[in-house]
Amino acid sequence: MNNIKREKHEIDATGMAPGRLATKIAVLLIGKHKKEFQPHIDMGDSVVVLNAKDVKFTGKKLDQKIYYKHSGHPGGLKETPAKKLLSEKPQEVVRKAVYNMLPKNKLRNDRMKRLKFK
């Protein structure tokens, strides 16, 4: 387990759609690009995303897409439009896309810790 070699990848997000960018990042975080890939071992690399603020939404998604979160209490549903989230926290748009692309298992949080932004 200690012989896992992690590389550092830098991805420029300028002009890319968030979903297309997230698939590339997820493959690197999971480690599927390595020939010795095993799904039950976290052998992925670190990823640094550059220029997350320059992500481009296609069509009318920038005006129509809404991100939801719920507090767990009645009436606790919060809505954030994509335009507002992209202007205030552009890294969060990419982070949410990558988070939902990763497998829903106990390795997901450790993989997300290796995703950084500049």
DANORHU-V948224 format. One line per field, one symbol per residue. phi: phi as a letter, one per 40 degrees, with the letter a starting at -180 (. if undefined). burial: # if it has 16 or more other ideal C-beta (glycine too) atoms within 10 Angstrom, else .. A space follows every 50 residues. Layout:
# DANORHU-V948224
phi: ???
burial: ???
This chain:
# DANORHU-V948224
phi: .ccccbbbbbbcccgccdccccccccccccgccccccbccbcbcbcbbbb fccccbccgbcccccbcbabcgcdgccbbbccccccccbcccccccccdc ccccaccccccccccbbb
burial: ........#.#.#..###..##.########..........######.#. .#..#.#.......#................#..##...##########. ##....##..#..##.#.
